[in-house]
Amino acid sequence: MAVERGGVDASDAELVEALRRGDEDAYAGLVEELTPALTRLAMAHVPSRAVAEEVVQDTWVGVINGIDRFQGRSALRTWIFQILLNIARTRGKREKRTLPFASLRRRAEEGRDEPAVDADRFQGRRGENPGSWSRPPVEWQSPDVRLAEDETRRVMLEAIAGLPPRQREVITLRDVLGYSSAEVRNALELTETNQRVLLHRARSKVRAALEELFDEEDSVR
Amino acid sequence: MTPVATDPLGAMSCRQFVEIVTDYLEQQLDEARRLWTDEHLAGCDACRNYLEQMRTTIRALRDLGDESLDVAERERILAVMRAARPSSH
């Protein structure tokens, strides 16, 4: 499942050498490989695809200007992601300058106050089986067909866009882009536990969005 | 009905399951908690559905990422990089 990329890799050293020489093919290969992922990650912070593309372009300029200073302490791709995140976060702040209830948002991001599933889906204390489902999840019918539909993709992208920024970064890197938990931890400078809590909140919300869509469709059919 | 667990954790509720599911999928549970979870799953169709929905969600997220770069966009980026490269001046 998770695609291992980056990490301590002998081919990293060769690639870095090629980039330092200004090898066009090396740059073209890397741009082709990483640009879609970088664009996705940038979109976790900025309001439109157009702005995300500018952020990605600035990132590549940062790479070409910074490659001589790259120390090799992290994997090359992790380093590039960090350049992108710096630019995207700064740009994101500028784009939505007013953040009301910033402290509330931060708390929500930690996820301590939000259950993975709405409390009203479970039986309360006076129920027959407290803590058991009152409205249980049903088996999704032919999920693979439905997942390929544009509407499903749209709902998922919307759900991701609605997440707090840290959750968005983690789910984008881990699940959408397939990086390992170690790589994500390094790129985002998170503890293992923190990374997992953020991933849990994010995945739970995307699942809930899909469930809502599928339930709605099923009730119409 | 979930069988009454003999371990000190007690029987897991569905409400507890949905909070532990990521640790379960990420294989971050110690042996006792993994067994606690397996025991709940064995007796609960709804939570097995939930687990499967989470797996489907993860698969769907992965599919979102399979996107390739079009040639024009790549050429545009490379042109910008060429212009920015310190040695080209």
Interface residues (C-beta under 8 A of the other chain):
Chain A: M1 G22 E24 Y27 A28 V31 E32 T35 P36 A37 R40 E53 V56 Q57 W60 V61 V63 I64 N65 P115 A116 V117 F122 N129 P130 G131 S132 W133 P136 P137 V138 E139 W140 P143 L147 A148 T152 R153 M156 L157 I171 D175 V176 L177 G178 S181 R196 L199 H200 R203 S204 V206 R207 L210 E211
Chain B: M1 S13 C14 R15 Q16 V18 E19 V21 T22 D23 E26 Q28 D45 A46 C47 N49 Y50 E52 Q53 M54 T56 T57 I58 R59 A60 L61 R62 D63 L64 G65 E67 S68 L69 E73 R74 R76 I77 L78 V80 M81 A84 R85 P86 S87 S88
